[in-house]
Amino acid sequence: MLSIALLKQDFMINRRAIVITYMIQLFSLLIAMGICHMRLIEISDMFWDTLPVVVIPAGMMMLLAYRVMMAREDDGTMELLLSTQMSPQRIFRTKLVFVLINAMLLLTVSTLFGCLTGVYRLTGVWKRSTYVLLNLGSFSLQVAVGGYCFCISCIAKRTYRYIRAAVVVPCVFYGIYLIYYLFPGLFIVQYLTPFSLFQQEWFAKRAMMLYIGSFGCVLIGILFLFLARHSFYERNIPE
């Protein structure tokens, strides 16, 4: 069971960050529209299949995972919640759903906007169906990112440790993926980063690897969420 009151509270606390994220997401797609009209193929992809599909949703996961768990520990709100009749299990489930549902809604809105504007049509490689599939695959990636960040938020005891583990580390891994993307000859690099489980070309071609990669991302997310649950329960459920 979830707590609707807690969901509403988390939304009110984080509404500004959520609105700003939506604005950045839609602004990226608007830039993609402009680039599409100018037929600048070389830089168009970044604004519709990278920033709004990978980077911006992942940034939201990092921020919300921190704000709903660790930040609440720091300001004493979590201790207050635990002192009520609400069980730790219900608190954990509600906050997890809040983080994941925001990723789903963000990707749903941007997918609908992208379909309406046709930002994916410039190269002639993508169709509406593969574009939708790309965003569905992106949600599996965000499950992995969100699960990892949620886990770190439950484990880390200091904000700087969270930033180092949940922000810097994923950025480094994504940087490694970009090296592989920009220099395909360095194929060995792709095995050093989990972001290689999500490659846009798989979705454009409907390759079997997209299903394997998406399953791998979901599995990674679930494993980290089990670790997060264990850590949270261990600290907050008296023996």
C-alpha positions as CSV (number, residue, x, y, z in Angstrom):
1,M,0.0,0.0,0.0
2,L,1.1,3.6,-0.7
3,S,0.4,6.8,1.2
4,I,-1.4,9.3,-1.0
5,A,-0.7,12.0,1.6
6,L,3.0,11.4,1.4
7,L,3.0,11.4,-2.4
8,K,1.3,14.8,-2.3
9,Q,3.8,16.0,0.3
10,D,6.7,14.9,-1.8
11,F,5.2,16.6,-4.9
12,M,4.7,19.9,-3.1
13,I,8.2,19.8,-1.8
14,N,9.7,19.0,-5.2
15,R,7.2,20.8,-7.5
16,R,9.7,23.5,-8.5
17,A,12.4,21.1,-9.4
18,I,9.9,18.9,-11.3
19,V,8.5,21.9,-13.3
20,I,12.0,23.1,-14.2
21,T,12.9,19.7,-15.4
22,Y,9.8,19.6,-17.6
23,M,10.7,23.0,-19.0
24,I,14.3,21.9,-19.8
25,Q,13.0,18.7,-21.4
26,L,10.5,20.5,-23.7
27,F,13.1,23.2,-24.5
28,S,15.4,20.6,-25.7
29,L,12.7,19.2,-28.0
30,L,11.9,22.7,-29.2
31,I,15.6,23.2,-30.1
32,A,15.4,19.8,-32.0
33,M,12.4,21.2,-33.9
34,G,14.3,24.3,-35.0
35,I,17.3,22.2,-36.0
36,C,15.0,19.9,-37.9
37,H,13.7,22.8,-40.0
38,M,17.2,24.0,-40.7
39,R,18.1,20.4,-41.6
40,L,21.2,20.3,-39.4
41,I,21.4,16.6,-39.2
42,E,24.8,16.5,-37.5
43,I,23.6,18.1,-34.3
44,S,19.9,17.3,-34.3
45,D,20.1,13.9,-32.6
46,M,21.5,15.3,-29.4
47,F,18.4,17.3,-28.7
48,W,15.8,14.6,-29.2
49,D,17.4,11.2,-28.7
50,T,20.1,12.0,-26.1
51,L,19.3,14.9,-23.8
52,P,15.5,14.3,-23.3
53,V,15.9,10.5,-23.4
54,V,19.0,9.9,-21.3
55,V,20.6,13.0,-19.7
56,I,17.6,15.0,-18.4
57,P,15.6,12.1,-17.0
58,A,18.8,10.7,-15.3
59,G,19.4,14.1,-13.8
60,M,15.8,14.1,-12.4
61,M,16.4,10.6,-10.9
62,M,19.6,11.8,-9.2
63,L,17.9,14.9,-7.8
64,L,14.6,13.3,-6.6
65,A,16.3,10.2,-5.1
66,Y,18.3,12.6,-2.9
67,R,15.5,15.0,-2.1
68,V,12.9,12.3,-1.1
69,M,15.3,10.2,1.1
70,M,18.6,11.7,2.2
71,A,17.4,15.3,2.3
72,R,14.5,14.2,4.5
73,E,16.9,12.5,6.8
74,D,19.0,15.7,7.1
75,D,16.1,18.0,7.9
76,G,14.5,15.6,10.3
77,T,11.3,15.0,8.3
78,M,12.1,11.3,7.9
79,E,12.3,10.9,11.7
80,L,9.0,12.6,12.1
81,L,7.4,10.3,9.5
82,L,8.8,7.3,11.3
83,S,7.3,8.5,14.6
84,T,3.8,8.3,13.1
85,Q,1.7,5.3,12.5
86,M,3.1,5.0,9.0
87,S,5.3,1.9,8.6
88,P,8.9,2.1,7.2
89,Q,7.8,-0.3,4.4
90,R,5.0,2.1,3.4
91,I,7.3,5.1,3.5
92,F,9.9,3.3,1.3
93,R,7.4,2.1,-1.2
94,T,5.7,5.5,-1.5
95,K,9.0,7.4,-2.1
96,L,10.2,4.8,-4.6
97,V,7.0,5.1,-6.6
98,F,7.2,8.9,-6.5
99,V,10.6,8.8,-8.0
100,L,9.8,6.3,-10.7
101,I,6.4,7.7,-11.6
102,N,8.0,11.1,-12.2
103,A,10.5,9.5,-14.7
104,M,7.6,7.7,-16.4
105,L,5.5,10.9,-16.7
106,L,8.4,13.0,-17.9
107,L,9.2,10.5,-20.7
108,T,5.5,10.1,-21.5
109,V,5.0,13.9,-22.0
110,S,8.2,14.3,-24.0
111,T,7.3,11.2,-26.2
112,L,3.8,12.7,-27.0
113,F,5.4,16.1,-27.7
114,G,8.1,14.4,-29.9
115,C,5.4,12.4,-31.8
116,L,3.3,15.5,-32.4
117,T,6.2,17.6,-33.7
118,G,8.0,14.7,-35.6
119,V,11.5,15.7,-34.3
120,Y,12.7,12.2,-35.2
121,R,12.0,12.4,-39.0
122,L,15.0,14.4,-40.2
123,T,17.4,11.5,-40.7
124,G,14.8,9.2,-42.4
125,V,16.0,6.3,-40.2
126,W,13.4,6.7,-37.4
127,K,9.7,6.1,-37.4
128,R,7.1,7.0,-34.9
129,S,7.0,3.4,-33.6
130,T,10.7,3.2,-33.1
131,Y,10.8,6.6,-31.4
132,V,8.1,5.4,-29.0
133,L,10.2,2.2,-28.4
134,L,13.2,4.4,-27.7
135,N,11.5,6.2,-25.0
136,L,10.1,3.0,-23.5
137,G,13.7,1.7,-23.5
138,S,14.7,4.9,-21.8
139,F,12.4,4.2,-18.9
140,S,14.2,0.9,-18.3
141,L,17.5,2.9,-18.2
142,Q,16.0,5.3,-15.7
143,V,14.9,2.3,-13.5
144,A,18.6,1.4,-13.4
145,V,19.7,5.0,-12.7
146,G,16.9,5.6,-10.2
147,G,17.5,2.3,-8.4
148,Y,21.2,3.1,-8.1
149,C,20.6,6.6,-6.9
150,F,17.9,5.5,-4.5
151,C,20.3,2.9,-3.1
152,I,23.0,5.5,-2.5
153,S,20.5,7.9,-0.9
154,C,19.6,5.1,1.6
155,I,23.2,4.2,2.3
156,A,25.2,7.4,2.2
157,K,25.3,9.4,5.5
158,R,26.7,12.7,4.0
159,T,25.6,14.8,1.1
160,Y,29.1,15.0,-0.4
161,R,29.2,11.2,-0.4
162,Y,25.9,11.0,-2.3
163,I,27.2,13.5,-4.9
164,R,30.4,11.6,-5.3
165,A,28.7,8.2,-5.6
166,A,25.3,9.0,-7.2
167,V,26.2,11.9,-9.5
168,V,30.0,11.9,-10.3
169,V,30.2,8.1,-10.8
170,P,27.3,7.9,-13.3
171,C,28.7,11.0,-15.1
172,V,32.0,9.2,-15.4
173,F,30.4,6.1,-16.8
174,Y,28.4,8.1,-19.3
175,G,31.6,9.9,-20.3
176,I,33.1,6.5,-21.0
177,Y,30.1,5.6,-23.1
178,L,30.5,8.9,-25.1
179,I,34.1,8.0,-25.9
180,Y,32.9,4.7,-27.4
181,Y,30.1,6.5,-29.3
182,L,32.5,9.1,-30.7
183,F,35.3,6.6,-31.4
184,P,33.8,3.3,-32.3
185,G,37.2,1.8,-32.9
186,L,37.7,1.8,-29.2
187,F,35.0,-0.9,-28.9
188,I,36.6,-2.4,-25.7
189,V,35.5,0.8,-23.9
190,Q,31.8,-0.2,-24.1
191,Y,32.4,-3.1,-21.7
192,L,33.5,-0.6,-19.0
193,T,30.1,1.2,-18.6
194,P,26.5,0.0,-18.0
195,F,25.3,2.8,-20.3
196,S,26.3,0.5,-23.2
197,L,23.1,-1.4,-22.4
198,F,21.2,1.4,-23.9
199,Q,22.2,2.2,-27.5
200,Q,19.9,4.3,-29.7
201,E,20.8,2.4,-32.9
202,W,19.4,-0.8,-31.5
203,F,15.9,0.9,-31.3
204,A,16.2,2.5,-34.7
205,K,16.9,-1.0,-36.2
206,R,14.6,-2.9,-33.8
207,A,17.6,-5.1,-33.0
208,M,17.2,-8.0,-30.5
209,M,19.8,-6.3,-28.3
210,L,17.4,-3.6,-27.3
211,Y,15.3,-6.2,-25.4
212,I,18.4,-7.7,-23.8
213,G,19.8,-4.3,-22.9
214,S,16.5,-3.1,-21.5
215,F,16.1,-6.3,-19.4
216,G,19.6,-5.8,-18.1
217,C,18.8,-2.2,-17.1
218,V,15.7,-3.3,-15.2
219,L,17.6,-6.1,-13.5
220,I,20.3,-3.7,-12.4
221,G,17.7,-1.3,-11.0
222,I,15.8,-4.1,-9.1
223,L,19.1,-5.3,-7.6
224,F,20.0,-1.8,-6.3
225,L,16.4,-1.3,-5.0
226,F,16.7,-4.5,-3.0
227,L,19.9,-3.2,-1.5
228,A,18.2,0.2,-0.8
229,R,15.3,-1.6,0.9
230,H,17.6,-3.6,3.0
231,S,19.6,-0.6,4.1
232,F,16.5,1.5,4.9
233,Y,14.8,-1.3,6.8
234,E,17.9,-2.1,8.7
235,R,18.2,1.4,10.0
236,N,14.5,2.1,10.7
237,I,12.8,-1.2,11.7
238,P,13.6,-2.1,15.3
239,E,14.5,-5.7,16.0
